[in-house]
């Protein structure tokens, strides 16, 4: 089986590594730690293709450590124990072991806890890689024993440099292949890769296998929608829906439509987006435009009936309308204040005069006594809250500033 281009072109020294200057630049802590051979256990957090695995291999190479790699999706405590046994033997001989665990966020608490004694004793130096926020996905005990380094998505210029290197390298890359890739095509692949070097190299390799001259049209055919970074269950999901909400809240319809497209073209369930619009219509617009809730419900109904791709225009219609609507959060804050009183005071009794009295016994107990019917009786001084909450104001009389 042929080794993929991305694997063949994987750098093995820091000099060959591209990008992540804030981590491994000349004055960066990690670069100094590698040079002085005092590398701590660490968690590398970054998007796919940003160089986490490559950097881990380079660190092991530069510090002359035994590199052991595990994938959290296909290994567990049994494999760990075997690795620890070998690491202890090597440690007694003066050697060191660097344990790399890809997708460490997929390990459960017990599996992550099994790492703690060996990491703390220094028998192994752990390098965990994750695309998810380690604050949520990695045990706090493990994080406290490791440094967290954040890798950014690679710049398009960095990826373009990697593509040119692959095209020029006759031994490991495509340099020995009679293929022409114009600069505008290199720039297009780099831009569409979304910071993912692996994806860019895989795209180049796939396009090169089709014809001797790679064009933008050919690259588009290879890519289709695979270049869209959108994890429906991971942090990117929450980042993008947050961006959509804040764009609508801020009245920026253009940005709101962009984030909507990012979600839908990335495979998001349109009903999920539609539900969020229904919530937004009352939470952020509320009393400033009561029609917003009607429209949001109509959009939800259209999405339920039609599905994608037809309902994308209904969602765009809704997003633009909600972004341009004036905003009023009185309903949202009114409920929040009332909820706080419910939590603080518990189940306060309903005042007798506003209770129904469908039976004779209830009437004898005072239910509905002295209740005045507002449509036909003077009732301006009649109260409706429990005595403990008398005078509470949940709904502001004056509207908040609208946008």
C-alpha positions as CSV (number, residue, x, y, z in Angstrom):
1,X,0.0,0.0,0.0
2,X,1.4,3.4,-1.0
3,X,2.3,5.8,1.7
4,X,0.2,9.0,1.4
5,X,2.0,12.2,0.3
6,X,1.2,13.9,3.6
7,X,3.0,11.2,5.5
8,X,5.9,11.1,3.1
9,X,6.4,14.8,3.5
10,X,6.1,14.9,7.3
11,X,9.0,17.0,8.7
12,X,11.4,15.3,11.0
13,X,13.3,18.3,12.4
14,X,12.4,21.7,13.7
15,X,14.1,23.3,10.8
16,X,11.7,21.7,8.4
17,X,8.6,22.4,10.5
18,X,6.4,25.2,9.0
19,X,4.2,27.5,11.1
20,X,3.3,27.8,14.8
21,X,6.0,30.5,15.3
22,X,4.6,31.4,18.7
23,X,5.2,27.9,20.0
24,X,8.6,27.1,18.3
25,X,9.9,30.4,17.3
26,X,13.5,31.3,18.4
27,X,12.4,32.8,21.7
28,X,9.5,30.5,22.4
29,X,9.4,28.5,25.6
30,X,8.8,25.1,23.9
31,X,11.8,25.7,21.5
32,X,14.1,26.4,24.5
33,X,12.7,23.4,26.4
34,X,13.5,21.2,23.4
35,X,17.0,22.6,23.0
36,X,17.7,22.2,26.7
37,X,16.2,18.7,26.8
38,X,13.7,19.6,29.5
39,X,10.5,19.0,27.7
40,X,7.4,18.8,30.1
41,X,4.4,16.6,29.6
42,X,2.0,18.5,27.4
43,X,-1.4,18.7,25.7
44,X,-1.3,20.0,22.1
45,X,-4.7,21.5,21.3
46,X,-5.4,22.5,17.8
47,X,-7.5,22.0,14.6
48,X,-6.9,19.0,12.3
49,X,-3.7,19.3,10.2
50,X,-2.1,22.0,12.3
51,X,1.0,19.8,13.1
52,X,0.2,18.2,16.4
53,X,1.5,14.7,15.5
54,X,4.4,16.1,13.5
55,X,5.5,18.3,16.4
56,X,5.3,15.4,18.8
57,X,7.5,13.3,16.6
58,X,10.0,16.1,16.1
59,X,10.2,16.7,19.9
60,X,11.0,13.0,20.4
61,X,13.6,13.1,17.6
62,X,15.3,16.3,18.8
63,X,15.5,15.0,22.4
64,X,16.5,11.4,21.4
65,X,13.6,9.9,23.2
66,X,11.8,6.6,22.4
67,X,8.6,7.7,20.6
68,X,5.6,5.5,21.3
69,X,2.3,6.5,19.7
70,X,-1.2,5.4,20.7
71,X,-4.6,6.4,19.2
72,X,-7.2,6.9,21.9
73,X,-9.8,5.3,19.6
74,X,-8.1,1.9,19.4
75,X,-6.2,1.5,22.7
76,X,-6.7,1.4,26.4
77,X,-5.3,0.6,29.8
78,X,-3.9,-2.8,28.8
79,X,-1.7,-1.2,26.1
80,X,-0.7,1.5,28.6
81,X,0.6,-1.0,31.1
82,X,2.7,-2.7,28.5
83,X,4.2,0.6,27.5
84,X,4.9,1.6,31.1
85,X,6.7,-1.7,31.7
86,X,9.1,-1.0,28.7
87,X,9.4,2.7,29.7
88,X,10.5,1.7,33.3
89,X,13.1,-0.7,31.9
90,X,14.4,2.1,29.5
91,X,14.4,4.6,32.4
92,X,16.6,2.4,34.5
93,X,19.1,2.3,31.6
94,X,19.2,6.0,31.3
95,X,16.8,6.3,28.4
96,X,13.5,8.2,28.1
97,X,10.1,7.5,26.6
98,X,7.8,10.0,25.0
99,X,4.2,8.7,24.9
100,X,2.0,10.3,22.2
101,X,-1.7,9.8,22.5
102,X,-3.7,11.1,19.6
103,X,-7.3,12.2,20.3
104,X,-6.7,11.9,24.0
105,X,-10.1,13.6,24.6
106,X,-11.7,10.3,23.5
107,X,-10.4,8.4,26.6
108,X,-12.6,8.2,29.6
109,X,-11.7,9.3,33.1
110,X,-10.4,5.9,34.2
111,X,-8.1,5.7,31.2
112,X,-6.8,9.2,31.6
113,X,-6.3,8.6,35.4
114,X,-4.1,5.6,34.5
115,X,-1.6,8.0,33.1
116,X,-1.2,10.1,36.2
117,X,1.4,8.0,38.2
118,X,3.8,7.5,35.3
119,X,3.5,11.1,34.2
120,X,4.1,12.4,37.7
121,X,7.1,10.2,38.3
122,X,8.7,11.1,35.0
123,X,8.8,7.5,33.7
124,X,7.1,8.8,30.5
125,X,6.7,12.3,29.0
126,X,3.2,12.6,27.8
127,X,2.2,14.4,24.7
128,X,-1.6,14.3,24.2
129,X,-3.2,15.7,21.0
130,X,-6.7,16.9,20.9
131,X,-8.9,18.9,18.6
132,X,-11.3,19.6,21.5
133,X,-11.0,22.1,24.3
134,X,-9.0,20.3,27.0
135,X,-10.8,22.2,29.7
136,X,-13.9,20.2,28.9
137,X,-12.5,16.9,27.6
138,X,-9.3,16.2,29.6
139,X,-9.3,15.5,33.4
140,X,-8.3,18.4,35.5
141,X,-5.8,16.2,37.3
142,X,-4.0,15.4,34.1
143,X,-4.1,19.0,32.9
144,X,-2.5,20.1,36.2
145,X,0.5,17.8,35.4
146,X,0.9,19.0,31.9
147,X,1.4,22.2,29.9
148,X,-1.3,23.0,27.4
149,X,0.0,24.4,24.1
150,X,-2.5,25.8,21.6
151,X,-1.7,25.4,17.9
152,X,-3.4,27.7,15.5
153,X,-4.6,26.7,12.1
154,X,-1.9,27.1,9.5
155,X,-1.8,30.2,7.4
156,X,-2.5,29.8,3.6
157,X,1.1,31.1,3.0
158,X,2.5,28.3,5.2
159,X,0.4,25.6,3.4
160,X,1.4,27.0,0.0
161,X,5.1,26.6,1.0
162,X,4.4,23.0,2.0
163,X,2.8,22.3,-1.4
164,X,5.7,23.8,-3.3
165,X,8.1,21.7,-1.2
166,X,6.1,18.6,-2.1
167,X,6.1,19.5,-5.8
168,X,9.9,20.0,-5.8
169,X,10.9,17.0,-3.7
170,X,11.8,14.1,-6.0
171,X,12.5,11.6,-3.3
172,X,9.5,12.0,-1.0
173,X,7.2,14.2,-2.9
174,X,5.9,14.7,-6.5
175,X,9.2,16.1,-7.9
176,X,9.8,13.1,-10.1
177,X,6.2,13.2,-11.5
178,X,5.6,15.1,-14.8
179,X,2.9,17.4,-13.5
180,X,2.2,21.1,-13.8
181,X,0.6,23.0,-10.9
182,X,0.3,26.8,-11.6
183,X,0.7,29.2,-8.7
184,X,-2.9,30.2,-8.7
185,X,-3.8,26.6,-8.2
186,X,-1.4,26.2,-5.3
187,X,-2.9,29.4,-3.7
188,X,-6.4,28.0,-4.2
189,X,-5.6,24.6,-2.6
190,X,-3.9,26.5,0.3
191,X,-7.0,28.7,0.8
192,X,-9.5,25.9,0.6
193,X,-7.5,23.7,3.1
194,X,-8.7,25.8,6.1
195,X,-5.4,25.6,7.8
196,X,-5.2,21.8,7.4
197,X,-1.8,20.8,5.9
198,X,-2.7,17.2,5.6
199,X,-5.8,18.0,3.7
200,X,-4.0,20.3,1.3
201,X,-1.3,17.6,0.5
202,X,-4.0,14.9,0.1
203,X,-5.9,17.2,-2.3
204,X,-2.8,17.9,-4.3
205,X,-2.0,14.2,-4.5
206,X,-5.5,13.3,-5.6
207,X,-5.5,16.0,-8.3
208,X,-2.1,14.9,-9.5
209,X,-3.3,11.3,-9.9
210,X,-6.0,12.5,-12.4
211,X,-4.0,14.6,-14.9
212,X,-0.6,16.0,-15.7
213,X,-1.9,19.6,-15.4
214,X,-3.8,20.5,-12.2
215,X,-6.4,23.2,-12.6
216,X,-8.7,25.0,-10.2
217,X,-11.7,23.2,-11.8
218,X,-10.0,19.9,-11.1
219,X,-9.3,20.8,-7.5
220,X,-12.9,21.8,-7.0
221,X,-14.0,18.5,-8.3
222,X,-11.7,16.7,-5.9
223,X,-12.6,18.9,-2.9
224,X,-16.4,19.1,-3.3
225,X,-17.4,19.9,0.2
226,X,-14.7,18.1,2.1
227,X,-12.9,21.4,2.8
228,X,-15.5,22.7,5.2
229,X,-14.4,22.5,8.8
230,X,-17.5,22.0,10.9
231,X,-17.8,19.4,13.7
232,X,-21.5,19.1,14.6
233,X,-20.6,17.8,18.1
234,X,-17.4,19.6,18.9
235,X,-16.3,23.0,19.9
236,X,-16.5,24.4,16.3
237,X,-20.2,23.7,16.4
238,X,-20.6,25.9,19.4
239,X,-18.2,28.6,18.1
240,X,-20.2,28.9,14.8
241,X,-23.7,29.0,16.4
242,X,-22.3,31.6,18.9
243,X,-21.1,33.7,15.9
244,X,-24.5,33.4,14.3
245,X,-26.3,34.5,17.4
246,X,-24.0,37.4,18.1
247,X,-24.1,38.6,14.5
248,X,-28.0,38.7,14.6
249,X,-27.9,40.3,18.0
250,X,-25.6,43.0,16.7
251,X,-27.7,43.6,13.6
252,X,-25.1,42.4,11.1
253,X,-27.3,40.5,8.6
254,X,-24.3,39.9,6.3
255,X,-22.2,38.2,8.9
256,X,-25.3,36.2,10.1
257,X,-25.9,34.8,6.6
258,X,-22.3,33.8,6.3
259,X,-22.3,31.9,9.6
260,X,-25.6,30.3,8.6
261,X,-24.0,29.1,5.4
262,X,-21.1,27.7,7.3
263,X,-23.4,25.6,9.4
264,X,-25.6,24.4,6.6
265,X,-22.9,23.6,4.1
266,X,-21.0,21.8,6.8
267,X,-23.9,19.4,7.3
268,X,-25.8,20.9,10.2
269,X,-29.3,19.8,10.8
270,X,-31.5,22.8,9.5
271,X,-34.0,22.1,12.3
272,X,-31.3,22.7,14.9
273,X,-30.7,26.2,13.4
274,X,-34.5,26.8,13.1
275,X,-35.0,26.0,16.8
276,X,-32.3,28.4,17.7
277,X,-34.0,31.1,15.6
278,X,-37.3,30.5,17.4
279,X,-35.5,31.0,20.8
280,X,-33.7,34.1,19.5
281,X,-37.0,35.7,18.4
282,X,-38.2,35.9,22.0
283,X,-34.9,36.2,23.9
284,X,-33.3,39.0,21.9
285,X,-36.2,40.6,20.0
286,X,-39.2,39.9,22.1
287,X,-41.6,42.8,22.7
288,X,-39.8,45.1,20.2
289,X,-41.3,43.0,17.3
290,X,-43.8,40.4,18.1
291,X,-44.0,39.3,14.5
292,X,-40.4,37.9,14.8
293,X,-41.7,34.9,16.7
294,X,-44.4,34.3,14.1
295,X,-41.8,34.4,11.3
296,X,-39.3,32.2,13.2
297,X,-42.0,29.5,13.7
298,X,-43.0,29.7,10.0
299,X,-39.3,29.2,9.1
300,X,-39.1,26.2,11.4
301,X,-42.3,24.7,9.8
302,X,-40.8,25.2,6.3
303,X,-37.6,23.5,7.3
304,X,-39.6,20.6,8.8
305,X,-41.6,20.2,5.6
306,X,-38.9,20.7,3.0
307,X,-35.5,19.9,4.5
308,X,-32.2,20.8,2.8
309,X,-31.3,22.2,0.3
310,X,-34.6,23.9,-0.3
311,X,-35.1,25.3,3.2
312,X,-31.8,27.1,3.2
313,X,-33.5,30.2,1.6
314,X,-36.1,30.1,4.4
315,X,-33.4,30.1,7.0
316,X,-31.6,32.9,5.3
317,X,-34.9,34.8,5.2
318,X,-35.4,34.3,8.9
319,X,-31.8,35.2,9.8
320,X,-31.8,38.4,7.9
321,X,-35.2,39.4,9.3
322,X,-34.1,38.7,12.9
323,X,-30.8,40.5,12.4
324,X,-32.5,43.6,11.1
325,X,-35.3,43.6,13.8
326,X,-35.1,46.0,16.8
327,X,-34.0,44.2,20.0
328,X,-35.8,44.1,23.4
329,X,-34.7,41.7,26.1
330,X,-37.3,42.6,28.7
331,X,-39.1,39.2,28.4
332,X,-35.8,37.3,28.8
333,X,-34.8,39.3,31.9
334,X,-38.3,39.2,33.4
335,X,-38.3,35.4,33.4
336,X,-34.7,35.3,34.7
337,X,-35.7,37.5,37.7
338,X,-38.9,35.5,38.4
339,X,-37.0,32.2,38.2
340,X,-34.5,33.6,40.8
341,X,-37.4,34.3,43.2
342,X,-38.9,30.8,42.6
343,X,-35.6,29.2,43.5
344,X,-35.1,31.4,46.6
345,X,-38.6,31.3,48.0
346,X,-39.8,27.9,46.9
347,X,-43.5,27.1,46.4
348,X,-45.2,30.1,47.9
349,X,-49.0,29.6,48.4
350,X,-51.3,31.2,45.8
351,X,-53.2,34.0,47.5
352,X,-56.7,32.9,48.4
353,X,-58.5,35.6,46.5
354,X,-57.1,34.5,43.1
355,X,-57.8,30.8,43.6
356,X,-60.6,29.2,41.8
357,X,-63.5,27.9,44.0
358,X,-65.4,25.2,42.0
359,X,-66.7,23.5,45.2
360,X,-68.7,24.6,48.2
361,X,-65.9,23.5,50.6
362,X,-63.4,25.7,48.7
363,X,-65.7,28.7,49.0
364,X,-66.1,28.0,52.7
365,X,-62.3,28.0,53.1
366,X,-62.1,31.4,51.5
367,X,-61.1,30.5,48.0
368,X,-61.8,33.4,45.6
369,X,-63.2,35.5,48.4
370,X,-63.1,39.2,47.7
371,X,-61.8,38.7,44.2
372,X,-62.9,41.5,41.9
373,X,-63.5,40.8,38.2
374,X,-61.4,43.4,36.3
375,X,-63.6,43.7,33.2
376,X,-66.6,44.9,35.2
377,X,-65.3,45.9,38.7
378,X,-62.9,48.4,40.0
379,X,-59.7,46.4,40.8
380,X,-56.8,48.8,40.5
381,X,-55.5,47.9,44.0
382,X,-56.0,44.2,43.7
383,X,-52.8,42.2,44.1
384,X,-51.7,39.0,42.4
385,X,-48.4,38.0,43.8
386,X,-47.8,36.1,47.1
387,X,-47.4,38.6,50.0
388,X,-43.7,37.7,50.3
389,X,-43.1,39.1,46.8
390,X,-45.5,42.0,46.9
391,X,-44.2,44.9,44.8
392,X,-41.7,42.8,42.9
393,X,-41.0,44.2,39.4
394,X,-39.9,41.6,36.8
395,X,-40.9,43.5,33.7
396,X,-39.2,46.8,33.1
397,X,-41.5,49.6,32.3
398,X,-39.1,51.3,30.0
399,X,-37.7,49.5,27.0
400,X,-34.0,48.9,26.8
401,X,-32.2,50.7,23.9
402,X,-33.1,49.1,20.6
403,X,-30.7,48.4,17.8
